[in-house]
Amino acid sequence: MTLTDWLCRINPASIGSWFAFGFVPFLLLLKERMDFKKFFDGKEWGVLFRREDVTWTAFLLFFIVIVWCWVAGRTTLGAWLTPISYSEDTLLALANAKAYMDGDVHLVVLKLVQHLNSPFAANWNDWPIAEEFIYFSLGMLGRVFGIFAAANLLVLSCHLLAGWSFWLVSRLLGVGREYAFSGAIAYAFSHYLFARGLSHLTLSTYWHLPLACLVSWWVWDRQAMGFSSRRWSFSVGVSLIVGALNPYYAWMYIQFVGFALLKRLVCFERRAALEPLFLILATIGVFVLFNLDTFYYQIVNGGNPAAVSRSLAGLEIYGLKLPELFLPPSHRWDWLAGFAQANYYTPTFIKGELGSPYLGIFGISGFVTLVLFGLYCLFRAQSEKIPVEWWQVLWVVLYSLIGGVNLLVGSAGFVLFRGTNRYGIFILTIVLIYFVRFLTKHCAERGARAFALVLVPVILWDQLPMNSGADSMPVVSNAVAADRAFAERLESRTFPGAMVFQLPVMQYPEVPPVLGMKDYEHFRPYLFTKSLRYSYGTNKGRSDAAWQSEVAALPVNEMIARLERYGFAAVYLNKKGYSDGGASLIAAMSSAGRAVVAESEELIAFSLQPASRPVLPMSTSFGSGWSSPEVGHRWAESRKAEIVVLNPSKEELHGTLEVGLRGLQKQTIGVSVNGVVKDNVSLDGNEVTISMVLEFQPGANTILFSSDVTPAPPGNGDPRSLAFDVFGLKISY
């Protein structure tokens, strides 16, 4: 057994058991040797354990729970069993969590989902996910509460942790309780969090950013923390957390700490430079740990650039735009929302991810205060008095703006971090902490409590969504109920472990909609079934799913015969993916004698008669040397071009290759399979169709087309140099 096979077969009974029998006893043992209250005791940390602070913290968390439940409309048990959203990226988040809930995937090890990409397993190793612990947590909660109630709990926890973390950092920095409370409310109920919500759960988990900013300010200080200090232990812990969560946030944290490292090196403080260097390595180390599966899989199987589609244009489309920091896409002030829509959101040419960076009135006040103070220091030639927060906000803006540093770096080929509009949450974090410190310092203590009482309702009025979650609940609840009934009926009318072929065929992840069918909709029945296996859901770019499009293009009777030969027990289609609502395909399936086993307003499934001894499908993919696909054909852009046929069985298969060849100039095309020449075809401006019997060995088989002439421009204005054309490719076996 190879190392790959061994890793693929790792199936620990429960990661939770690893935690319970490994990490928890370690913590208990550690607790016996360490008094945590004593550890945090002292002038700086003791503030966390004062009775008044504990009371304020408890009230803060209670207040956040009450407000969120009211705003989200989660005040009844039935409401808690309905997710706050149920489309596109929300379905992706839920499907990721369900894979952990079912025990299909586990932390760190290779991720092959047995319930998806049938008759194979879905490969989720090409997509780097540093924050998989979030999906793991959702999956473990789902085992206890159900996937939808768990999703609501996790969203609520994002608000709670954001408020708690802001409160913690504010109090450590000496902020008054009233202002720390107001700032925590503004941070917990940020417009950014409501805009991201469950659909972008990994972005909604930003609670650690106040801690990350605090650490960056500590290491910016020229005075070293010392490797035995409480600050150092705290900083290492925060760095590890940052590395385990969203890589966008980790990347900006690394930059902040990297500037501190650069500062210490420039000042020849090499010993002190070890602190920021170690923190950066700790963050990178955790990121690497959680992506070992991706790195290992790509080393063994080669890279897959198609799995993560990034381009330079994306850095412009999804970059930060300053107006979005100050203009809300919707607001209770009709004039403000109308002004924003009329003057920015509607006429702007670059839409991107509109709406999430809005700072809110309280955040804007902090932003303006910080900017004006920094400019005042510059005009007074007192740059040494400019706070580090001013420089950090300036860097985030310069880095994130469309046309900024990120686009410049992207021009050199580094295009991974395209959605820099997301760094608006870093700006909000910094300016809110600065502003509550400013208010504590400059506002009279006597009026602080009254002022804070006024701030909280203003913040909530400004930042809470205009529409209650209860307004959208009937629509979401009905959609969930319909899908649940459809999936449960489908599962009850098929045998355990039955395979379901899904139409229309869609790649995964990040693909455009198919007519009215949006991305990730094929996950809908998967969320409600226990044993059914679906054809959708493997990373695009590998050839193990290419056969699906080939089968879907066949006439209905041939498609049915092929699917039954592969062992599929049902065909399911989403009516929204067809211009006629699937009417013609539904009629053809009925005419072929296939009965409806489950149906809803949008979904329908037909039964099939799977073969008693099914065979695995072969996949055909175009390798190197070809142009992008055109209607029914492809051009070779070099003298040699490859077609790769994957035989997944362990036995040699005999098949027939049929393909048409067309050349722009007189030439001879050699056709070889796995290095053995099978035919030579002469072209002289004519079309030739060849047919040959081939033996496909287990694994990848390469069909090589070789021309004896150099590619040349076609002479019709097309700038490409082309050699020959293939069309009507068909491989049967």
Secondary structure, 3 states (H helix, E strand, C coil): CCHHHHHHHCCCCCHHHHHHHHHHHHHHHHHHHCCHHHHCCCCCCHHHHCHHHHHHHHHHHHHHHHHHHHHHCCCCHHHHCCCCCCCCHHHHHHHHHHHHHCCCCCCCCCCEECCCCCCCCEECCCCCCCCHHHHHHHHHHHHHHCHHHHHHHHHHHHHHHHHHHHHHHHHHCCCCHHHHHHHHHHHHCCHHHHHHCCCCHHHHCCCCHHHHHHHHHHHHCCCCCCCCCHHHHHHHHHHHHHHHCCHHHHHHHHHHHHHHHHHHHHCCCCCCCHHHHHHHHHHHHHHHHHCHHHHHHHHHHCCCCCCCCCCHHHHHHCCECCHHHHCCCCCCCHHHHHHHHHHHHCCCCCCCCCCCCCCHHHHHHHHHHHHHHHHHHHHCCCHHHCCHHHHHHHHHHHHHECCCHHHHHHHCCCCCCCCHHHHHHHHHHHHHHHHHHHHHHHCCHHHHHHHHHHHHHHHHHHHCCCCCHHHHHHHHHHHHHHHHHHHHHHHHCCCCCCEEEEECCCCECCCCCECCECCCHHHCHHHHCCCCEECCCCECCCHHHHHHHHHHCCCHHHHHHHHHHHCEEEEEEEHHHCCCCCHHHHHHHHHCCCCEEEECCCEEEEECCCCCCCCCCCEEEECCCECCCECCEEEECCCEEEEEEEECCCCCEEEEEEEEEEECCCEEEEEEECCEEEEEEEECCCEEEEEEEEEECCEEEEEEEEECCCCECCCCCCCCCECEEEEEEEEEC
